[in-house]
Amino acid sequence: MSIRLKLRLLYLACIAVTITVFGIGLQLLLMAHVDTEVDETLRGRAREVVRIAQVSGGLTGVRPEVGMLIELPVDELREREVYLQVLDPQGRPVVASVNLRGQSLPVTDGAMDVIATHEESIETINVAGRFRLRLLSVPILRGDNLVGVLQSAQSMQLADSTTQRSRNLLIGGAAVVFVVASLSALYLTRTAVNPVAEITRTAEAIYRQGDLSRRINIGAGKDDLSALGRTFNRMLDHIEDSVESQRRFVGDASHELKTPLTVIRGNAELLGRDPSGLDATAAAAITREADRMQRIVNDLLAVAELDAPGELRFEPVNVRALIVRVLTDLGPVAAGRSLGLAGTDAAWVFADADKLERALRNLVQNAITATPDDGVIQVGLTVRDGTVSLTVSDNGPGIPTQHLPHVFDRFYRADPARSRAGGGTGLGLTIVRSVAETHGGSVQARRADLGGAEVEIRLPAGRPPAQSEPPIHAS
């Protein structure tokens, strides 16, 4: 999951939790306020009636109503009025307010508790399951004697309707706010993470193309991400300077070594013209070491050339013809070893022929070095799914598994002692990888079916010259 998506989801989750908590809290506060207002109305009316009853001994504004408790019809108690009813000490309705129209309020458990405790009780009851009544029961006392219980009730239908409307408004508003928050999250995360995406793209381009001259376009911002981008650019400046210094050193050192090597080799050849005596032995040693140093210098020059951003001469290359030429040239070097070619006859790539030939020569020469005098070296060529696969395998000792991930690293040698004895520099496979990656391909080493090592180069397939565009030069 990308950091942009994580930030967006976290932002939306925070907004959703905030809206939910705020909406629930506001709804609860509104319901509590409505209940409080109704309770105050009921208490105010009850205090007035109880005061009249206690002072005058009569109940003004109510009429006597004695008889059985009548079930309340649903439509009769929807007025915004306060309904009053008086119970005798036994809990029987004796008088009721006129707006009850001959009906009675229910005698609840709360009212019976008032008779027992002489303490008021307030409760909410459902009427026919369709609306609610808020019912307050208070004692009517003469001194310490209970003479009755006053029930004061009011319908909660209007209050419930108000809270329902407010709930709907809160839900609708929350939905609108969440949509706006989602759009804001999309914009903010995109704006905030764009510098990170730019850093990622630049780093990926540097890795793929090896172009250390690229820099991040961070603008003139002063935020943390802009500071990170500037730091990244400074780091790239330092790395580019270091790499450029290394390239200059390798190139300069290689060119400086060529002159004394030429002199050494020339003098060694002069000494070698005398076939007898110590001069011949010394000449052979000088020549051998000069050859070894020459191979090292050639490899260093090849690596320096591959590292330096130069011109590549791309053109259609017949891979099979290239392989045949390399095997023909190296045939005498192979001595008694068997060199074979298997695979398709039609394989073309769009590449720099010289660099591709150099990579192939390195692979075949490595295979010749690694196999005994009667060894077998097989070059395979296949084309599949728009990719040309070129493999060089042998029946030598192979490459130990622990060394396979590192064989393409510079100056890496699986057997340093043996490599030094044979004059290896550990740069041959590095050159192969550089050539493959420069052409948009890849390289892999593994154990071969023949028992030794197998190195595979994969390159994008090209087209024959008749169907291909004119050669171009790419940097």
C-alpha positions as CSV (number, residue, x, y, z in Angstrom):
1,M,0.0,0.0,0.0
2,S,1.4,3.4,-1.0
3,I,2.0,6.1,1.6
4,R,-0.4,8.3,-0.3
5,L,-3.2,5.8,0.1
6,K,-2.3,5.3,3.8
7,L,-2.4,9.0,4.5
8,R,-5.7,9.4,2.6
9,L,-7.3,6.5,4.5
10,L,-6.0,7.8,7.9
11,Y,-7.3,11.3,7.1
12,L,-10.7,9.9,6.2
13,A,-10.8,7.6,9.2
14,C,-10.1,10.6,11.5
15,I,-12.7,12.7,9.8
16,A,-15.3,9.9,10.0
17,V,-14.6,9.3,13.7
18,T,-14.8,13.0,14.5
19,I,-18.1,13.4,12.6
20,T,-19.6,10.3,14.3
21,V,-18.5,11.3,17.8
22,F,-19.7,14.9,17.3
23,G,-23.0,13.8,15.8
24,I,-23.8,11.3,18.5
25,G,-22.7,13.8,21.2
26,L,-24.9,16.6,19.8
27,Q,-27.9,14.2,19.4
28,L,-27.5,13.1,23.0
29,L,-27.3,16.7,24.2
30,L,-30.3,17.6,22.2
31,M,-32.4,14.7,23.6
32,A,-31.3,15.5,27.1
33,H,-32.2,19.2,26.6
34,V,-35.7,18.3,25.3
35,D,-36.3,15.9,28.2
36,T,-35.2,18.6,30.7
37,E,-37.5,21.1,29.1
38,V,-40.5,18.7,29.3
39,D,-39.6,17.8,32.9
40,E,-39.5,21.4,33.9
41,T,-42.9,22.1,32.3
42,L,-44.4,19.1,34.1
43,R,-42.9,20.1,37.5
44,G,-44.0,23.7,37.1
45,R,-47.6,22.6,36.4
46,A,-47.5,20.0,39.2
47,R,-46.2,22.5,41.8
48,E,-49.0,24.9,40.9
49,V,-51.7,22.2,41.3
50,V,-50.3,20.8,44.5
51,R,-50.0,24.2,46.0
52,I,-53.7,25.0,45.3
53,A,-54.7,21.6,46.7
54,Q,-52.7,22.0,49.9
55,V,-53.8,25.6,50.5
56,S,-57.4,25.7,49.5
57,G,-58.3,22.1,50.0
58,G,-59.8,21.9,46.5
59,L,-58.6,21.4,42.9
60,T,-59.5,24.3,40.6
61,G,-59.7,23.6,36.9
62,V,-60.3,19.9,37.2
63,R,-63.5,17.9,37.3
64,P,-64.2,14.8,39.3
65,E,-64.0,11.5,37.5
66,V,-64.5,8.3,39.4
67,G,-64.7,4.8,37.8
68,M,-62.7,2.2,36.1
69,L,-59.4,2.9,34.4
70,I,-60.1,3.5,30.7
71,E,-57.5,2.5,28.1
72,L,-56.1,5.6,26.4
73,P,-57.0,5.9,22.7
74,V,-54.0,6.7,20.5
75,D,-55.2,9.9,18.9
76,E,-56.5,11.5,22.1
77,L,-53.1,12.4,23.7
78,R,-51.3,14.1,20.8
79,E,-51.9,17.6,22.0
80,R,-49.1,19.8,23.3
81,E,-51.0,20.2,26.6
82,V,-50.2,19.0,30.0
83,Y,-52.6,16.3,31.3
84,L,-53.3,16.1,35.0
85,Q,-54.8,13.3,37.1
86,V,-55.2,12.8,40.9
87,L,-55.0,9.4,42.6
88,D,-56.3,8.6,46.0
89,P,-53.9,7.1,48.6
90,Q,-54.9,3.6,47.3
91,G,-53.8,4.5,43.8
92,R,-57.3,4.9,42.2
93,P,-57.9,7.9,39.8
94,V,-60.4,10.3,41.4
95,V,-60.1,13.5,39.4
96,A,-58.6,14.4,36.0
97,S,-58.1,17.5,33.9
98,V,-60.7,18.4,31.3
99,N,-58.4,17.8,28.3
100,L,-58.3,14.1,29.2
101,R,-62.0,14.0,27.9
102,G,-63.1,11.4,30.3
103,Q,-60.0,9.2,30.0
104,S,-57.4,8.3,32.6
105,L,-53.7,8.3,32.7
106,P,-52.2,4.9,33.5
107,V,-51.4,4.1,37.1
108,T,-47.7,3.1,36.8
109,D,-45.3,1.5,39.1
110,G,-43.7,4.9,39.6
111,A,-47.0,6.3,40.9
112,M,-47.4,3.4,43.4
113,D,-43.8,4.0,44.6
114,V,-44.8,7.7,45.3
115,I,-47.6,6.4,47.5
116,A,-45.1,4.2,49.4
117,T,-42.1,6.6,49.6
118,H,-43.8,10.1,49.4
119,E,-41.0,11.0,46.8
120,E,-41.7,12.2,43.3
121,S,-41.2,9.9,40.3
122,I,-40.7,10.7,36.6
123,E,-40.8,8.1,33.8
124,T,-41.4,7.7,30.1
125,I,-44.1,5.3,28.9
126,N,-45.1,4.1,25.5
127,V,-48.7,4.6,24.3
128,A,-49.9,1.9,22.0
129,G,-46.3,1.6,20.7
130,R,-46.7,4.7,18.6
131,F,-45.6,7.6,20.7
132,R,-44.3,8.3,24.2
133,L,-45.6,10.1,27.3
134,R,-43.4,11.8,29.9
135,L,-45.2,11.1,33.2
136,L,-44.4,12.9,36.5
137,S,-45.9,11.6,39.8
138,V,-45.7,13.8,42.9
139,P,-47.3,13.3,46.4
140,I,-50.0,15.6,47.8
141,L,-49.4,16.0,51.5
142,R,-51.3,17.5,54.4
143,G,-48.7,17.7,57.0
144,D,-47.2,14.3,57.0
145,N,-50.3,12.6,55.7
146,L,-50.6,11.6,52.0
147,V,-54.0,12.7,50.7
148,G,-53.3,11.8,47.0
149,V,-50.9,11.6,44.2
150,L,-50.8,14.1,41.3
151,Q,-49.8,12.7,37.9
152,S,-48.7,15.3,35.3
153,A,-48.0,14.1,31.7
154,Q,-47.1,15.5,28.4
155,S,-46.8,13.9,24.9
156,M,-43.2,13.5,23.6
157,Q,-44.3,13.3,20.0
158,L,-43.2,16.8,19.1
159,A,-39.9,16.4,21.0
160,D,-39.3,13.1,19.2
161,S,-40.1,14.6,15.9
162,T,-37.7,17.4,16.5
163,T,-34.9,15.1,17.5
164,Q,-35.6,12.9,14.5
165,R,-35.4,15.9,12.1
166,S,-32.1,17.0,13.8
167,R,-30.8,13.4,13.4
168,N,-31.6,13.4,9.7
169,L,-30.0,16.8,9.3
170,L,-26.9,15.6,11.1
171,I,-26.7,12.5,8.9
172,G,-27.1,14.5,5.7
173,G,-24.6,17.1,6.9
174,A,-22.1,14.4,7.9
175,A,-22.4,12.8,4.4
176,V,-21.7,16.2,2.8
177,V,-18.8,16.8,5.1
178,F,-17.4,13.4,4.4
179,V,-17.6,13.9,0.6
180,V,-15.8,17.3,1.0
181,A,-13.3,15.7,3.3
182,S,-12.6,12.9,0.8
183,L,-12.0,15.5,-2.0
184,S,-9.8,17.5,0.4
185,A,-7.8,14.3,1.3
186,L,-7.3,13.5,-2.3
187,Y,-6.0,17.0,-3.0
188,L,-3.9,17.4,0.2
189,T,-2.3,13.9,0.0
190,R,-1.4,14.4,-3.7
191,T,0.1,17.8,-2.9
192,A,1.9,16.6,0.2
193,V,3.3,13.4,-1.3
194,N,4.2,14.8,-4.8
195,P,7.8,15.6,-3.6
196,V,8.2,12.0,-2.3
197,A,6.9,10.7,-5.7
198,E,9.4,13.0,-7.5
199,I,12.2,11.7,-5.3
200,T,11.2,8.1,-6.0
201,R,11.0,8.7,-9.8
202,T,14.4,10.4,-9.8
203,A,16.0,7.7,-7.8
204,E,14.5,5.0,-10.0
205,A,15.7,6.8,-13.2
206,I,19.2,7.1,-11.8
207,Y,19.2,3.4,-10.9
208,R,17.8,2.3,-14.4
209,Q,19.9,4.7,-16.5
210,G,22.9,5.3,-14.4
211,D,22.5,9.1,-15.0
212,L,23.8,10.8,-11.9
213,S,23.3,14.2,-13.4
214,R,19.5,14.0,-12.8
215,R,18.2,16.2,-10.0
216,I,14.8,16.5,-8.2
217,N,12.6,19.5,-9.1
218,I,11.6,20.6,-5.6
219,G,10.7,24.3,-6.2
220,A,11.2,27.0,-3.6
221,G,9.2,25.4,-0.8
222,K,10.3,25.5,2.8
223,D,8.5,22.5,4.2
224,D,10.2,19.3,5.4
225,L,9.7,17.4,2.1
226,S,11.3,20.2,0.1
227,A,14.2,20.1,2.6
228,L,14.5,16.4,2.0
229,G,14.6,17.0,-1.7
230,R,17.4,19.5,-1.4
231,T,19.3,17.1,0.9
232,F,18.9,14.4,-1.7
233,N,20.2,16.7,-4.4
234,R,23.2,17.6,-2.4
235,M,23.9,13.9,-1.8
236,L,23.6,13.3,-5.6
237,D,26.1,16.1,-6.1
238,H,28.6,14.4,-3.8
239,I,28.0,10.9,-5.3
240,E,28.4,12.3,-8.8
241,D,31.7,14.0,-7.9
242,S,33.0,10.8,-6.3
243,V,32.0,8.6,-9.2
244,E,33.4,11.1,-11.7
245,S,36.7,11.2,-9.8
246,Q,36.8,7.4,-9.8
247,R,36.2,7.3,-13.5
248,R,38.9,9.8,-14.2
249,F,41.3,7.8,-12.0
250,V,40.6,4.5,-13.7
251,G,40.9,6.1,-17.2
252,D,44.0,8.0,-16.4
253,A,45.7,5.1,-14.6
254,S,44.8,2.8,-17.5
255,H,46.3,5.1,-20.1
256,E,49.4,5.7,-17.9
257,L,49.9,2.0,-17.6
258,K,49.7,1.4,-21.4
259,T,53.0,3.1,-22.1
260,P,55.3,1.3,-19.7
261,L,53.6,-2.0,-20.6
262,T,54.4,-1.4,-24.2
263,V,58.0,-0.7,-23.3
264,I,58.2,-3.8,-21.1
265,R,56.8,-6.0,-23.7
266,G,59.0,-4.7,-26.4
267,N,62.2,-5.2,-24.4
268,A,61.0,-8.6,-23.3
269,E,60.6,-9.6,-27.0
270,L,64.1,-8.4,-27.7
271,L,65.5,-10.4,-24.8
272,G,63.5,-13.5,-26.0
273,R,65.4,-13.5,-29.3
274,D,68.3,-15.2,-27.5
275,P,66.9,-18.7,-27.0
276,S,69.6,-19.7,-24.4
277,G,70.6,-18.6,-21.0
278,L,68.9,-16.7,-18.2
279,D,67.8,-13.9,-20.6
280,A,65.3,-16.3,-22.2
281,T,63.8,-17.2,-18.8
282,A,63.6,-13.6,-17.7
283,A,62.1,-12.6,-21.0
284,A,59.4,-15.3,-20.7
285,A,58.5,-14.1,-17.2
286,I,58.4,-10.5,-18.3
287,T,56.2,-11.3,-21.3
288,R,53.8,-13.4,-19.1
289,E,53.4,-10.6,-16.6
290,A,53.1,-8.0,-19.3
291,D,50.3,-10.0,-20.8
292,R,48.6,-10.2,-17.5
293,M,48.9,-6.5,-16.9
294,Q,47.7,-5.8,-20.4
295,R,44.5,-7.8,-19.7
296,I,43.9,-5.9,-16.5
297,V,44.4,-2.6,-18.3
298,N,42.0,-3.6,-21.1
299,D,39.4,-4.6,-18.6
300,L,39.8,-1.3,-16.7
301,L,39.5,0.6,-19.9
302,A,36.4,-1.3,-20.9
303,V,34.7,-0.6,-17.5
304,A,35.7,3.1,-17.7
305,E,34.2,3.3,-21.2
306,L,31.0,1.6,-20.1
307,D,30.7,3.9,-17.1
308,A,31.3,7.1,-19.0
309,P,28.2,8.5,-20.7
310,G,29.2,8.1,-24.3
311,E,27.7,7.4,-27.7
312,L,26.2,4.1,-28.5
313,R,25.9,3.1,-32.2
314,F,22.6,1.2,-32.3
315,E,21.9,-0.9,-35.4
316,P,20.2,-4.2,-36.3
317,V,22.5,-7.0,-35.2
318,N,22.3,-10.6,-36.4
319,V,23.0,-12.4,-33.1
320,R,23.6,-15.8,-34.7
321,A,26.2,-14.4,-37.1
322,L,27.8,-12.5,-34.2
323,I,28.1,-15.8,-32.2
324,V,29.5,-17.7,-35.2
325,R,32.2,-15.0,-35.7
326,V,33.2,-15.0,-32.0
327,L,33.4,-18.9,-31.9
328,T,35.4,-18.9,-35.1
329,D,37.9,-16.3,-33.6
330,L,38.2,-18.1,-30.3
331,G,38.4,-21.6,-31.8
332,P,42.2,-21.7,-31.8
333,V,42.3,-20.6,-28.2
334,A,39.9,-23.3,-27.2
335,A,42.4,-26.0,-28.1
336,G,40.8,-29.4,-27.6
337,R,37.6,-28.0,-26.1
338,S,34.3,-28.4,-28.0
339,L,32.6,-25.2,-29.0
340,G,29.0,-25.6,-30.1
341,L,26.0,-23.4,-31.2
342,A,22.4,-24.5,-30.8
343,G,19.1,-22.7,-31.2
344,T,17.2,-20.5,-33.7
345,D,18.6,-19.2,-36.9
346,A,16.7,-15.9,-36.9
347,A,17.5,-13.7,-34.0
348,W,18.0,-9.9,-34.3
349,V,18.6,-7.2,-31.7
350,F,18.9,-3.4,-32.0
351,A,22.3,-2.9,-30.3
352,D,25.9,-1.7,-30.5
353,A,27.5,-4.6,-32.2
354,D,31.0,-3.9,-30.8
355,K,29.9,-3.8,-27.2
356,L,27.7,-6.9,-27.6
357,E,30.5,-8.8,-29.2
358,R,32.8,-7.8,-26.3
359,A,30.3,-9.2,-23.8
360,L,30.0,-12.5,-25.7
361,R,33.8,-12.8,-26.0
362,N,34.1,-12.4,-22.3
363,L,31.6,-15.1,-21.6
364,V,33.2,-17.6,-24.0
365,Q,36.7,-16.8,-22.8
366,N,35.5,-17.4,-19.2
367,A,34.0,-20.7,-20.2
368,I,37.3,-21.7,-21.9
369,T,39.3,-20.8,-18.8
370,A,36.9,-22.7,-16.5
371,T,36.8,-26.0,-18.5
372,P,39.5,-28.7,-18.9
373,D,41.2,-29.3,-22.2
374,D,38.5,-31.8,-23.3
375,G,35.7,-29.7,-22.0
376,V,32.4,-28.8,-23.7
377,I,31.1,-25.2,-24.2
378,Q,27.6,-24.7,-25.5
379,V,26.2,-21.4,-26.8
380,G,22.4,-21.3,-27.0
381,L,20.2,-18.8,-28.8
382,T,16.4,-18.6,-28.5
383,V,13.7,-16.0,-29.2
384,R,10.5,-16.0,-27.0
385,D,7.9,-13.3,-26.2
386,G,9.9,-10.5,-27.8
387,T,13.1,-11.4,-26.0
388,V,16.3,-12.8,-27.4
389,S,18.0,-15.2,-24.9
390,L,21.8,-15.9,-25.4
391,T,23.3,-18.5,-23.1
392,V,26.9,-19.7,-22.6
393,S,27.2,-22.9,-20.6
394,D,30.1,-25.3,-19.9
395,N,30.8,-28.6,-18.1
396,G,33.5,-27.1,-15.8
397,P,33.3,-27.0,-12.0
398,G,30.7,-24.3,-12.1
399,I,30.1,-21.4,-9.7
400,P,29.3,-22.2,-6.0
401,T,25.8,-21.2,-5.0
402,Q,26.9,-18.7,-2.4
403,H,28.9,-16.8,-5.0
404,L,26.1,-16.6,-7.7
405,P,24.6,-13.3,-6.3
406,H,28.0,-11.6,-6.5
407,V,29.7,-12.8,-9.7
408,F,28.6,-9.6,-11.6
409,D,30.1,-7.3,-8.9
410,R,33.3,-5.4,-9.8
411,F,36.5,-7.2,-9.0
412,Y,34.6,-10.1,-7.4
413,R,36.3,-13.5,-7.8
414,A,34.8,-16.7,-6.5
415,D,38.3,-18.2,-6.2
416,P,40.8,-15.3,-5.7
417,A,43.9,-17.5,-5.6
418,R,43.0,-19.2,-8.9
419,S,41.9,-15.9,-10.5
420,R,45.3,-14.3,-9.6
421,A,47.1,-17.3,-11.0
422,G,45.2,-17.1,-14.3
423,G,45.3,-13.4,-14.5
424,G,41.6,-12.8,-13.9
425,T,40.5,-9.3,-12.7
426,G,37.0,-10.0,-11.7
427,L,35.7,-7.5,-14.3
428,G,34.7,-9.8,-17.2
429,L,31.2,-10.5,-15.9
430,T,30.8,-6.9,-14.8
431,I,31.4,-5.8,-18.4
432,V,28.8,-8.3,-19.5
433,R,26.2,-6.9,-17.1
434,S,27.0,-3.4,-18.1
435,V,26.5,-4.2,-21.8
436,A,23.2,-6.0,-21.1
437,E,21.7,-3.2,-18.9
438,T,22.9,-0.5,-21.3
439,H,20.8,-2.2,-24.0
440,G,17.7,-2.5,-21.8
441,G,18.3,-6.1,-21.0
442,S,19.4,-8.3,-18.1
443,V,21.9,-11.0,-17.2
444,Q,21.7,-14.0,-14.9
445,A,24.2,-16.7,-13.8
446,R,23.2,-20.2,-12.7
447,R,24.2,-23.9,-12.8
448,A,24.1,-25.4,-16.3
449,D,22.6,-28.6,-17.4
450,L,26.1,-29.6,-18.5
451,G,27.2,-29.5,-14.9
452,G,29.2,-26.3,-15.0
453,A,28.2,-22.6,-15.1
454,E,25.6,-21.0,-17.4
455,V,25.3,-17.2,-18.0
456,E,22.2,-15.9,-19.8
457,I,21.9,-12.5,-21.5
458,R,18.4,-11.3,-22.3
459,L,17.9,-8.5,-24.7
460,P,14.7,-7.0,-26.4
461,A,14.2,-8.5,-29.8
462,G,14.8,-6.4,-32.9
463,R,13.9,-6.6,-36.6
464,P,16.0,-7.4,-39.6
465,P,17.5,-4.4,-41.5
466,A,14.9,-4.4,-44.3
467,Q,12.1,-3.7,-41.7
468,S,14.1,-1.6,-39.3
469,E,14.6,2.1,-39.2
470,P,18.0,3.6,-40.1
471,P,20.7,3.3,-37.4
472,I,20.6,5.9,-34.7
473,H,23.0,7.1,-32.1
474,A,21.9,7.2,-28.5
475,S,23.7,8.5,-25.5
